[in-house]
Amino acid sequence: MSLDAQAEERKKRLAQLKSLKRKNNEAEEQRDTADDAEAQSIAERGIKLSGRNFDIEERAPKMGFTFAPNEGQETIETKAEEIIEAVKARQKEEEAGEKPIDLFNLQPKKPNWDLKRDVDKKLERLKPRTKSAIAKLVRERINAAKAKSTESGAADGGDDAANSAVEGRLAELVKDREREREDEGDEDA
């Protein structure tokens, strides 16, 4: 091909492009006039349009989402709802199939708690009798100790010494009784 032929082809293509641009410009002018009328009506309504809130396809302001932005995606909220539903279903199944109580695994904290509870009521009645019996035994021991000391004191001839020996012995007798109680308490436990 010669240079002249190539130049003519180029001119033809440019002419075709110009004609296409003219047709597009005329169509755009018609659209612009329609858009201007629309823009005026929108401006009258007090809506400010920008690229963010103008829908090109509908030629109107966007009024919200046509579909949810997280549609088709798995979110934490959906997972939480699924878990809640699964737990509720599991609870219903457990309630429906109530199992009998396993008596072999069901045990109180201490095996004799009910016996102690019943015996405590009876022991409350016996406590005053026990205290009076203990006091009686202590008095008997003191009197026996006095009697021994007076007999040995009469032989020695000292009455005051016998009384002081009995009083000194009293503390020992009380300690002996406390030891006996502790021994009895250890045997009961």
Backbone as JSON, one array per atom type, in Angstrom:
{
  "sequence": "MSLDAQAEERKKRLAQLKSLKRKNNEAEEQRDTADDAEAQSIAERGIKLSGRNFDIEERAPKMGFTFAPNEGQETIETKAEEIIEAVKARQKEEEAGEKPIDLFNLQPKKPNWDLKRDVDKKLERLKPRTKSAIAKLVRERINAAKAKSTESGAADGGDDAANSAVEGRLAELVKDREREREDEGDEDA",
  "N": [[0.84, -1.17, 0.0], [0.36, 2.19, -0.7], [1.48, 5.38, 0.5], [-0.38, 7.37, 0.12], [-2.8, 5.96, -0.11], [-3.05, 4.9, 2.43], [-3.33, 7.25, 3.9], [-5.8, 8.18, 3.02], [-7.54, 6.17, 3.95], [-7.25, 6.55, 6.67], [-8.4, 9.08, 6.95], [-11.04, 8.48, 6.33], [-11.74, 6.83, 8.46], [-11.47, 8.65, 10.58], [-13.51, 10.43, 9.93], [-15.74, 8.8, 10.24], [-15.58, 8.38, 13.02], [-16.03, 11.0, 13.91], [-18.67, 11.38, 13.09], [-19.93, 9.46, 14.69], [-19.37, 10.52, 17.2], [-20.86, 12.87, 17.05], [-23.45, 11.88, 16.96], [-23.57, 10.64, 19.45], [-23.19, 12.89, 21.07], [-25.54, 14.33, 20.53], [-27.44, 12.57, 21.62], [-26.59, 12.6, 24.24], [-27.08, 15.27, 24.86], [-29.84, 15.31, 24.82], [-30.32, 13.62, 26.95], [-29.12, 15.1, 28.95], [-30.78, 17.35, 29.09], [-33.06, 16.12, 30.07], [-31.99, 15.19, 32.44], [-31.37, 17.62, 33.64], [-33.91, 18.67, 34.1], [-34.8, 16.77, 35.87], [-32.92, 17.09, 37.92], [-33.56, 19.65, 38.73], [-36.1, 19.21, 39.83], [-35.38, 17.54, 41.92], [-33.71, 19.22, 43.36], [-35.58, 21.08, 44.14], [-36.96, 19.59, 45.97], [-35.16, 19.47, 48.02], [-33.12, 17.67, 48.27], [-29.81, 16.78, 48.33], [-27.65, 15.8, 45.88], [-25.04, 13.53, 45.28], [-22.2, 11.67, 44.09], [-22.37, 9.47, 45.65], [-24.96, 9.03, 46.57], [-26.61, 8.81, 44.36], [-28.37, 6.97, 42.07], [-27.46, 5.61, 39.13], [-28.63, 3.87, 37.27], [-31.39, 3.91, 37.85], [-31.84, 6.56, 37.77], [-32.32, 8.23, 39.95], [-32.31, 9.35, 43.4], [-30.57, 7.27, 45.74], [-32.33, 5.29, 47.93], [-31.76, 3.6, 49.97], [-30.66, 0.29, 50.8], [-30.9, -2.1, 48.23], [-30.48, -4.72, 48.54], [-29.2, -6.67, 51.24], [-26.0, -5.79, 52.53], [-24.4, -7.79, 53.6], [-25.34, -10.09, 52.56], [-25.38, -13.46, 51.77], [-23.02, -13.9, 53.03], [-21.25, -15.31, 55.79], [-21.8, -14.41, 59.03], [-20.96, -13.36, 62.4], [-23.23, -13.03, 63.91], [-25.1, -14.69, 62.61], [-23.9, -17.16, 63.02], [-24.03, -17.27, 65.82], [-26.81, -17.37, 66.21], [-27.34, -19.85, 65.04], [-25.97, -21.53, 66.82], [-27.4, -21.07, 69.18], [-29.91, -22.09, 68.46], [-29.2, -24.77, 68.1], [-28.46, -25.49, 70.71], [-30.88, -25.13, 72.06], [-32.42, -27.09, 70.8], [-31.03, -29.38, 71.63], [-31.49, -29.22, 74.39], [-34.25, -29.65, 74.46], [-34.34, -32.27, 73.54], [-33.02, -33.58, 75.64], [-34.77, -33.08, 77.75], [-37.0, -34.42, 76.8], [-36.17, -37.06, 76.78], [-35.95, -37.86, 79.57], [-33.8, -39.07, 81.97], [-33.71, -41.71, 84.38], [-32.91, -41.22, 87.86], [-29.69, -41.97, 88.89], [-29.09, -43.97, 91.43], [-26.83, -45.04, 92.53], [-24.76, -43.3, 92.1], [-25.65, -41.09, 93.39], [-25.06, -39.54, 96.28], [-24.94, -38.48, 99.7], [-23.03, -35.78, 101.26], [-21.74, -36.68, 103.6], [-22.01, -39.96, 104.8], [-23.52, -40.46, 107.16], [-25.1, -38.27, 107.81], [-27.86, -37.88, 108.17], [-28.4, -39.51, 110.34], [-26.97, -38.25, 112.39], [-28.4, -35.87, 112.47], [-30.89, -36.73, 113.46], [-30.16, -37.83, 115.94], [-29.09, -35.65, 117.27], [-31.31, -34.19, 118.15], [-32.29, -35.81, 120.17], [-30.12, -35.81, 121.89], [-30.11, -33.24, 122.86], [-31.99, -33.24, 124.89], [-30.69, -34.79, 126.72], [-28.39, -33.44, 127.51], [-28.59, -31.58, 129.81], [-28.9, -33.46, 131.89], [-26.52, -34.85, 131.67], [-24.63, -32.89, 132.3], [-25.32, -32.38, 134.99], [-24.74, -34.87, 136.09], [-21.97, -35.01, 135.7], [-21.14, -32.89, 137.31], [-21.93, -33.93, 139.75], [-20.19, -36.13, 139.98], [-17.73, -34.81, 140.12], [-18.04, -33.45, 142.54], [-18.21, -35.61, 144.28], [-15.65, -36.69, 143.99], [-14.13, -34.59, 144.96], [-15.11, -34.5, 147.6], [-14.27, -37.03, 148.4], [-11.52, -36.71, 148.21], [-11.19, -34.74, 150.13], [-11.96, -36.15, 152.36], [-9.96, -38.06, 152.48], [-7.75, -36.44, 152.9], [-8.44, -35.23, 155.32], [-8.43, -37.42, 156.97], [-5.76, -38.16, 156.76], [-4.77, -35.74, 157.57], [-5.81, -35.48, 160.11], [-4.38, -37.33, 161.34], [-1.95, -36.08, 161.06], [-2.59, -33.71, 162.18], [-3.16, -31.16, 161.1], [-5.51, -28.98, 160.0], [-5.88, -26.78, 158.27], [-3.92, -27.18, 156.35], [-4.9, -29.4, 155.06], [-7.22, -28.44, 153.78], [-6.08, -26.63, 151.94], [-4.63, -28.41, 150.39], [-6.67, -29.84, 149.2], [-7.89, -27.86, 147.67], [-5.8, -27.28, 145.88], [-5.69, -29.71, 144.63], [-8.09, -29.67, 143.36], [-7.87, -28.25, 140.94], [-6.31, -30.05, 139.51], [-8.06, -32.2, 139.37], [-10.12, -31.16, 137.75], [-8.73, -30.79, 135.35], [-8.16, -33.46, 134.79], [-10.71, -34.4, 134.32], [-11.37, -32.95, 131.99], [-9.55, -34.06, 130.19], [-10.58, -36.65, 130.07], [-13.04, -36.14, 128.83], [-12.12, -35.27, 126.3], [-10.96, -37.63, 125.42], [-13.23, -39.26, 125.25], [-14.6, -37.84, 123.25], [-12.86, -38.24, 121.09], [-13.13, -40.99, 120.73], [-15.79, -41.17, 119.88], [-15.78, -39.9, 117.42]],
  "CA": [[0.0, 0.0, 0.0], [1.12, 3.44, -0.79], [1.21, 6.32, 1.58], [-1.63, 8.08, -0.19], [-3.93, 5.1, 0.18], [-3.14, 4.82, 3.89], [-3.84, 8.53, 4.4], [-7.24, 8.26, 2.73], [-8.23, 5.27, 4.89], [-7.22, 7.2, 7.97], [-9.38, 10.17, 6.89], [-12.37, 7.88, 6.38], [-11.99, 6.39, 9.83], [-11.69, 9.84, 11.41], [-14.84, 10.95, 9.6], [-16.72, 7.94, 10.9], [-15.53, 8.68, 14.45], [-16.69, 12.3, 14.13], [-20.12, 11.21, 12.97], [-20.37, 8.74, 15.89], [-19.34, 11.46, 18.32], [-22.0, 13.8, 16.92], [-24.67, 11.17, 17.34], [-23.5, 10.47, 20.91], [-23.39, 14.2, 21.69], [-26.96, 14.67, 20.44], [-28.15, 11.72, 22.58], [-26.24, 13.1, 25.56], [-27.79, 16.54, 25.07], [-31.22, 14.99, 25.16], [-30.29, 13.1, 28.31], [-28.77, 16.21, 29.84], [-31.98, 18.17, 29.3], [-33.93, 15.35, 30.97], [-31.32, 15.2, 33.75], [-31.51, 18.96, 34.22], [-35.27, 18.78, 34.62], [-34.85, 15.91, 37.04], [-32.1, 17.72, 38.94], [-34.32, 20.78, 39.28], [-37.16, 18.69, 40.7], [-34.72, 17.03, 43.12], [-33.24, 20.4, 44.09], [-36.76, 21.68, 44.75], [-37.33, 18.76, 47.11], [-34.19, 19.7, 49.07], [-32.2, 16.55, 48.37], [-28.54, 17.1, 47.71], [-27.14, 14.6, 45.24], [-23.61, 13.4, 44.99], [-21.95, 10.38, 43.46], [-22.65, 8.38, 46.58], [-26.37, 8.76, 46.8], [-27.36, 8.88, 43.12], [-28.38, 5.7, 41.36], [-27.4, 5.93, 37.7], [-29.57, 3.03, 36.53], [-32.76, 4.35, 38.08], [-31.86, 8.02, 37.6], [-32.99, 8.77, 41.12], [-31.45, 9.18, 44.57], [-30.64, 5.98, 46.39], [-33.14, 5.41, 49.13], [-31.38, 2.54, 50.9], [-30.1, -0.89, 50.15], [-31.84, -2.98, 47.54], [-30.21, -6.01, 49.17], [-28.33, -6.52, 52.4], [-24.59, -5.84, 52.13], [-23.77, -9.02, 54.05], [-26.11, -11.19, 52.02], [-24.54, -14.53, 51.24], [-21.81, -14.03, 53.83], [-21.48, -15.88, 57.12], [-21.39, -13.44, 60.04], [-20.96, -13.84, 63.79], [-24.62, -13.07, 64.37], [-25.76, -15.89, 62.09], [-23.32, -18.31, 63.72], [-24.58, -17.27, 67.18], [-28.19, -17.85, 66.13], [-27.29, -21.28, 64.79], [-25.55, -22.19, 68.05], [-28.53, -20.98, 70.12], [-30.93, -23.04, 68.01], [-28.71, -26.12, 68.36], [-28.53, -25.72, 72.15], [-32.3, -25.29, 72.42], [-32.85, -28.4, 70.32], [-30.4, -30.36, 72.5], [-32.19, -29.18, 75.67], [-35.55, -30.3, 74.28], [-34.1, -33.71, 73.46], [-32.69, -34.06, 76.98], [-35.99, -33.05, 78.55], [-37.9, -35.45, 76.3], [-35.64, -38.35, 77.22], [-35.5, -37.73, 80.96], [-33.19, -40.3, 82.46], [-33.96, -41.91, 85.81], [-31.81, -40.83, 88.72], [-28.78, -43.07, 89.21], [-28.98, -43.97, 92.9], [-25.48, -45.45, 92.94], [-23.9, -42.12, 92.07], [-26.25, -40.05, 94.21], [-24.67, -39.77, 97.65], [-24.8, -37.24, 100.48], [-21.65, -35.42, 101.54], [-21.28, -37.66, 104.59], [-23.05, -41.01, 104.81], [-24.34, -40.52, 108.36], [-25.61, -36.94, 108.15], [-29.24, -37.96, 108.66], [-28.37, -40.08, 111.68], [-26.54, -37.2, 113.32], [-29.5, -34.92, 112.61], [-31.91, -37.32, 114.33], [-29.61, -38.05, 117.27], [-28.9, -34.34, 117.91], [-32.54, -33.81, 118.84], [-32.38, -36.6, 121.41], [-29.03, -35.41, 122.78], [-30.46, -31.96, 123.49], [-32.69, -33.55, 126.14], [-29.78, -35.45, 127.65], [-27.29, -32.56, 127.92], [-28.67, -31.14, 131.21], [-28.67, -34.6, 132.78], [-25.09, -35.16, 131.61], [-23.92, -31.86, 133.07], [-25.56, -32.59, 136.44], [-24.02, -36.08, 136.49], [-20.55, -34.66, 135.76], [-20.97, -32.08, 138.52], [-22.05, -34.83, 140.9], [-18.95, -36.91, 140.06], [-16.66, -33.93, 140.57], [-18.27, -33.22, 143.96], [-17.87, -36.84, 144.98], [-14.2, -36.81, 144.01], [-13.64, -33.57, 145.9], [-15.42, -34.96, 148.96], [-13.4, -38.17, 148.7], [-10.18, -36.16, 148.43], [-11.24, -34.07, 151.43], [-12.02, -37.18, 153.39], [-8.62, -38.65, 152.6], [-6.84, -35.46, 153.47], [-8.79, -35.04, 156.73], [-7.95, -38.59, 157.71], [-4.3, -38.04, 156.87], [-4.55, -34.5, 158.29], [-6.11, -35.73, 161.51], [-3.21, -38.06, 161.86], [-0.89, -35.08, 161.15], [-3.08, -32.67, 163.07], [-3.26, -29.86, 160.42], [-6.75, -28.85, 159.25], [-5.68, -25.79, 157.19], [-3.09, -27.81, 155.3], [-5.77, -30.32, 154.33], [-8.07, -27.64, 152.89], [-5.27, -26.08, 150.84], [-4.28, -29.54, 149.52], [-7.87, -30.16, 148.43], [-8.07, -26.82, 146.66], [-4.75, -27.5, 144.88], [-6.09, -30.92, 143.92], [-9.28, -29.37, 142.56], [-7.43, -27.91, 139.58], [-5.87, -31.29, 138.87], [-9.25, -33.0, 139.09], [-10.81, -30.55, 136.61], [-7.92, -31.11, 134.16], [-8.36, -34.89, 134.52], [-12.05, -34.55, 133.72], [-11.3, -32.43, 130.62], [-8.86, -35.08, 129.39], [-11.54, -37.74, 129.87], [-14.0, -35.67, 127.8], [-11.44, -35.29, 125.01], [-10.82, -39.04, 125.04], [-14.56, -39.71, 124.84], [-14.9, -37.21, 121.97], [-12.05, -38.91, 120.06], [-13.68, -42.31, 120.49], [-17.04, -41.01, 119.16], [-15.5, -39.49, 116.05]],
  "C": [[0.88, 1.23, 0.0], [0.7, 4.36, 0.35], [-0.09, 7.07, 1.34], [-2.85, 7.24, 0.18], [-4.12, 5.01, 1.71], [-3.71, 6.11, 4.48], [-5.33, 8.64, 4.18], [-8.04, 7.36, 3.67], [-8.33, 5.89, 6.29], [-8.27, 8.31, 8.03], [-10.79, 9.61, 7.0], [-12.72, 7.44, 7.82], [-12.25, 7.57, 10.76], [-13.07, 10.44, 11.17], [-15.91, 10.12, 10.28], [-16.75, 8.2, 12.42], [-16.22, 9.99, 14.78], [-18.19, 12.15, 14.07], [-20.67, 10.46, 14.19], [-20.39, 9.66, 17.11], [-20.5, 12.42, 18.27], [-23.29, 13.14, 17.37], [-24.71, 10.99, 18.87], [-23.75, 11.79, 21.63], [-24.85, 14.6, 21.66], [-27.76, 13.86, 21.47], [-27.86, 12.2, 24.01], [-26.94, 14.42, 25.87], [-29.23, 16.29, 25.46], [-31.29, 14.46, 26.61], [-30.01, 14.22, 29.3], [-29.98, 17.08, 30.12], [-32.94, 17.45, 30.24], [-33.34, 15.35, 32.37], [-31.46, 16.55, 34.42], [-32.89, 19.14, 34.83], [-35.41, 17.95, 35.9], [-34.08, 16.54, 38.21], [-32.83, 18.9, 39.56], [-35.41, 20.29, 40.22], [-36.56, 18.15, 42.0], [-34.25, 18.19, 43.99], [-34.4, 21.08, 44.79], [-37.18, 20.88, 46.0], [-36.34, 18.92, 48.26], [-33.21, 18.55, 49.25], [-30.92, 16.93, 47.63], [-27.96, 15.81, 47.14], [-25.63, 14.68, 45.08], [-23.42, 12.02, 44.38], [-22.32, 9.22, 44.36], [-24.13, 8.04, 46.68], [-27.22, 8.88, 45.54], [-27.23, 7.55, 42.4], [-28.49, 5.98, 39.88], [-28.44, 5.14, 36.93], [-31.0, 3.52, 36.68], [-32.94, 5.85, 37.89], [-32.63, 8.68, 38.74], [-32.03, 8.62, 42.31], [-31.63, 7.79, 45.17], [-31.39, 6.15, 47.7], [-32.81, 4.32, 50.16], [-30.83, 1.37, 50.11], [-31.19, -1.66, 49.44], [-31.66, -4.41, 48.03], [-29.2, -5.78, 50.29], [-26.87, -6.62, 51.97], [-23.89, -7.12, 52.57], [-24.53, -10.24, 53.57], [-25.18, -12.23, 51.4], [-23.25, -14.72, 52.01], [-22.18, -14.59, 55.2], [-20.93, -14.92, 58.16], [-21.46, -14.07, 61.43], [-22.39, -13.97, 64.3], [-25.32, -14.33, 63.88], [-25.21, -17.14, 62.78], [-23.9, -18.42, 65.13], [-26.02, -17.8, 67.18], [-28.23, -19.35, 65.89], [-26.92, -22.05, 66.06], [-26.7, -22.19, 69.06], [-29.6, -21.99, 69.74], [-30.49, -24.47, 68.31], [-28.8, -26.45, 69.85], [-29.97, -25.93, 72.59], [-32.81, -26.65, 71.99], [-32.29, -29.5, 71.22], [-31.11, -30.4, 73.86], [-33.55, -29.88, 75.57], [-35.39, -31.81, 74.22], [-33.81, -34.29, 74.84], [-33.93, -34.1, 77.87], [-36.94, -34.16, 78.12], [-37.44, -36.82, 76.78], [-35.11, -38.28, 78.62], [-35.0, -39.08, 81.45], [-33.54, -40.47, 83.94], [-32.72, -41.57, 86.61], [-30.98, -42.06, 89.06], [-28.5, -43.03, 90.71], [-27.6, -44.37, 93.38], [-24.53, -44.27, 92.96], [-24.41, -40.99, 92.94], [-25.94, -40.35, 95.68], [-24.62, -38.45, 98.4], [-23.32, -36.97, 100.74], [-21.03, -36.38, 102.54], [-22.37, -38.7, 104.75], [-23.96, -41.01, 106.03], [-24.93, -39.16, 108.75], [-27.03, -37.0, 108.69], [-29.3, -38.57, 110.06], [-27.97, -39.04, 112.71], [-27.68, -36.2, 113.55], [-30.55, -35.46, 113.59], [-31.42, -37.46, 115.77], [-29.42, -36.72, 118.0], [-30.14, -33.9, 118.68], [-32.65, -34.54, 120.19], [-31.3, -36.18, 122.41], [-29.33, -34.09, 123.48], [-31.15, -32.19, 124.82], [-31.73, -34.11, 127.18], [-28.67, -34.55, 128.17], [-27.42, -32.06, 129.36], [-28.42, -32.28, 132.21], [-27.18, -34.93, 132.83], [-24.3, -34.16, 132.45], [-24.11, -32.06, 134.57], [-24.83, -33.83, 136.92], [-22.53, -35.8, 136.62], [-20.27, -33.85, 137.02], [-21.03, -32.95, 139.77], [-20.78, -35.64, 141.09], [-17.79, -36.07, 140.57], [-16.8, -33.68, 142.06], [-17.87, -34.44, 144.78], [-16.36, -37.0, 145.08], [-13.59, -35.81, 144.99], [-13.89, -34.01, 147.34], [-14.54, -36.14, 149.36], [-11.99, -37.69, 148.99], [-10.12, -35.46, 149.78], [-11.2, -35.11, 152.56], [-10.65, -37.83, 153.6], [-7.67, -37.69, 153.27], [-7.16, -35.2, 154.94], [-8.32, -36.22, 157.55], [-6.44, -38.52, 157.89], [-3.94, -36.78, 157.64], [-4.82, -34.66, 159.77], [-4.95, -36.48, 162.15], [-2.06, -37.09, 162.03], [-1.29, -33.95, 162.1], [-3.2, -31.32, 162.41], [-4.49, -29.8, 159.56], [-6.61, -27.89, 158.08], [-4.88, -26.38, 156.04], [-3.94, -28.73, 154.45], [-6.65, -29.57, 153.35], [-7.29, -27.1, 151.7], [-4.87, -27.19, 149.88], [-5.46, -29.91, 148.63], [-8.08, -29.12, 147.33], [-7.03, -26.94, 145.56], [-5.08, -28.71, 144.02], [-7.27, -30.68, 143.01], [-8.9, -29.04, 141.12], [-7.0, -29.15, 138.83], [-7.06, -32.16, 138.49], [-10.02, -32.47, 137.87], [-10.06, -30.87, 135.32], [-8.09, -32.58, 133.78], [-9.7, -35.11, 133.83], [-12.06, -34.05, 132.27], [-10.6, -33.42, 129.7], [-9.8, -36.25, 129.09], [-12.56, -37.37, 128.79], [-13.37, -35.73, 126.41], [-11.29, -36.72, 124.51], [-12.14, -39.6, 124.55], [-14.93, -39.12, 123.48], [-14.12, -37.84, 120.83], [-12.62, -40.29, 119.73], [-14.97, -42.22, 119.69], [-16.79, -40.69, 117.69], [-14.92, -40.68, 115.32]]
}
